[in-house]
Amino acid sequence: MAAPVTKDQELELHVDSLAYGGNGVARLNGFVVFVRRGLPGDTVRARVTKVKRSHAEALAVEVLEPGPQRVDAPCAHYPACGGCRFQDLAYDAQVAAKEAQVADALRRIGGLAEPPLEPIIPAESIFHYRNKLEYSFTQTPAGAALGFHKAGRWDEVLEIERCWLTTDLGNAIRDAVRDWAREERLPAYDQETHEGYLRHLVFREGRNTGQALVQLVTAPGERFEREQFVEVLRRFPEVRAIHWAVNETPAEVTNLPTTLLWGEDAIEEELCGLRFRVRPNAFLQTNTAMAERLYELAGEYAAMTGQETVYDLYCGIGTIGLSLADKALTVWGVEVSEESVACALENADLNGITNAAFFAGEVGQSLAELQERAGDPDVVVVDPPRAGLSGKALRRIGRLEPKRIVYVSCNPTTLASNVKELGTAWGYRLERVRPVDMFPHTPHIEAVALLTRA
Ligand SMILES: C[S@@+](CC[C@H](N)C(=O)[O-])C[C@H]1O[C@@H](n2cnc3c(N)ncnc32)[C@H](O)[C@@H]1O
């Protein structure tokens, strides 16, 4: 049957709920239309942007009647800035929507009629929670400026005067670097023409230690005085590490080898009572306070007695494994980023932990060798990227037959499909699952799940 709408058609729609990814869900005689910028309870005028057989996509161009949970967004850059999607939705409604999305994914994709869902843990702070920001440079008539990509635009950057997701320090450092760039008359890199010089500014902050790391990313060539840049940043006593990276490719990336301009090569963060060294390219959960809640929940689900062999797969800088080490016999971490593994090894030493070892490698390819060294695991913790467990990694984990799999997920749809396969192919049952809101005002959802073998 043909879709009942056409591209560019304008429709009046009532938005019922939020879908995973952040679009509102409306129905036109049963036909689903995903409405960008539509919030639950809104009646909107929306323009159809894409039509498929099963559904259409539309953009809300006018809110005809706001839903009851709409609130005023505090940030002056909202909604033009691509950093936040839901500053105008009451926080209670945000977390309710996220909880419903996890349940929906487990039902629809995971095939579980009644998923054992526990109530979402809301964020402790709904603003100023991020410990890492990646700003892009852009050229303005006044000179170089720093900001974020405009919502839905890869090619346009919006200058930011105050970001509500970082701290006063994160905002002040961005402004100081912008002023420095203007004084030095350094041009921003242009993503279309590939001309210009300044590309990104990365700011990381140990929220429990007060230590900050700054990384400048430029196009090739040394076109600035190192001492001057360092002097600007050393006015902030929190700054402990200043790095510079050169991006030789057109790709907009910041994960690059760095040159240390001043200070320590890493900063420290404290999580669950342990110290963690964090280098510029190492992974760290971006909401420190909620990372602690997430790891506590993973520990609760792991239910250790002190006798367990634990695999910490996709271990990053070792945060989960090291926080479980005092309740385990041994902990074995695997992680693809060598920089993160170097941090994990240092972090074990830093905390005097002697029963944990970490290895660089792909999870799917490393498990057979790990099993030879470490023996069979009792508990396997996995914390994969958004794509979830690859077929090979999942099969290898299934073959290990651990009693418990603690799955830390940043994508409920891949969690749900992995849960289904772990159930049908390997006999695992989903016992508990609990979403944790690490990222208020954004569509991202974190969840911890416990699977056990029947
Ligand atoms: C969501 S992070 C989790 C890190 C850590 N557990 C934490 O909480 O900080 C996922 C990690 O998996 C790593 N990774 C991605 N693909 C991988 C693979 N195929 N094998 C091993 N590690 C991988 C990434 O480098 C990243 O550090």
The ligand as an SDF file (V2000), in Angstrom:
LIG
                    3D

 27 29  0  0  0  0  0  0  0  0999 V2000
   31.6830    2.5910   25.7460 C   0  0  0  0  0  0  0  0  0  0  0  0
   33.4380    2.5250   25.8930 S   0  0  0  0  0  0  0  0  0  0  0  0
   33.5860    1.7730   27.4600 C   0  0  0  0  0  0  0  0  0  0  0  0
   34.8790    1.9460   28.1800 C   0  0  0  0  0  0  0  0  0  0  0  0
   34.8960    1.6080   29.6580 C   0  0  0  0  0  0  0  0  0  0  0  0
   34.2340    0.3720   29.9560 N   0  0  0  0  0  0  0  0  0  0  0  0
   34.3450    2.7540   30.4830 C   0  0  0  0  0  0  0  0  0  0  0  0
   33.3110    2.6210   31.1180 O   0  0  0  0  0  0  0  0  0  0  0  0
   34.9770    3.8160   30.5000 O   0  0  0  0  0  0  0  0  0  0  0  0
   33.8270    1.3280   24.7210 C   0  0  0  0  0  0  0  0  0  0  0  0
   35.2830    1.0160   24.5950 C   0  0  0  0  0  0  0  0  0  0  0  0
   35.4270   -0.0660   23.6800 O   0  0  0  0  0  0  0  0  0  0  0  0
   36.5920    0.1200   22.9060 C   0  0  0  0  0  0  0  0  0  0  0  0
   36.3950   -0.7070   21.7040 N   0  0  0  0  0  0  0  0  0  0  0  0
   35.6790   -0.4330   20.6040 C   0  0  0  0  0  0  0  0  0  0  0  0
   35.6500   -1.4930   19.7650 N   0  0  0  0  0  0  0  0  0  0  0  0
   36.3840   -2.4860   20.3410 C   0  0  0  0  0  0  0  0  0  0  0  0
   36.7200   -3.8220   19.9940 C   0  0  0  0  0  0  0  0  0  0  0  0
   36.2810   -4.3620   18.8590 N   0  0  0  0  0  0  0  0  0  0  0  0
   37.4680   -4.5300   20.8440 N   0  0  0  0  0  0  0  0  0  0  0  0
   37.9150   -3.9880   22.0030 C   0  0  0  0  0  0  0  0  0  0  0  0
   37.6180   -2.7330   22.4000 N   0  0  0  0  0  0  0  0  0  0  0  0
   36.8570   -1.9820   21.5880 C   0  0  0  0  0  0  0  0  0  0  0  0
   36.6550    1.6200   22.7070 C   0  0  0  0  0  0  0  0  0  0  0  0
   37.9800    2.0390   22.4380 O   0  0  0  0  0  0  0  0  0  0  0  0
   36.1490    2.1460   24.0670 C   0  0  0  0  0  0  0  0  0  0  0  0
   37.2050    2.3640   24.9620 O   0  0  0  0  0  0  0  0  0  0  0  0
  1  2  1  0
  2  3  1  0
  2 10  1  0
  3  4  1  0
  4  5  1  0
  5  6  1  0
  5  7  1  0
  7  8  2  0
  7  9  1  0
 10 11  1  0
 11 12  1  0
 11 26  1  0
 12 13  1  0
 13 14  1  0
 13 24  1  0
 14 15  1  0
 14 23  1  0
 15 16  2  0
 16 17  1  0
 17 18  1  0
 17 23  2  0
 18 19  1  0
 18 20  2  0
 20 21  1  0
 21 22  2  0
 22 23  1  0
 24 25  1  0
 24 26  1  0
 26 27  1  0
M  CHG  2   2   1   9  -1
M  END
$$$$
